[in-house]
Amino acid sequence: MNLSVDQRDTLSRWLPTVLVVAAVWLLARGLKRSFWAVFGIGWVMHWSGGRLPFWF
């Protein structure tokens, strides 16, 4: 793919920003999923009396 000088300058200027935004978005999405998983496990622990039946 042949890019002009102006396109290469624009790409080299904005590509790191786009990559950082994408990485932050994926990290936030993972944290949100982890939060809800831990929240659900916490409620299961609460409803089961503090321990799960298969734990000794």
MODELLER restraints for C-alpha pairs under 7 A, 6 or more apart:
rsr = mdl.restraints
at = mdl.atoms
rsr.add(forms.Gaussian(group=physical.xy_distance, feature=features.Distance(at['CA:45:A'], at['CA:51:A']), mean=5.64, stdev=0.5))
rsr.add(forms.Gaussian(group=physical.xy_distance, feature=features.Distance(at['CA:45:A'], at['CA:52:A']), mean=6.42, stdev=0.5))
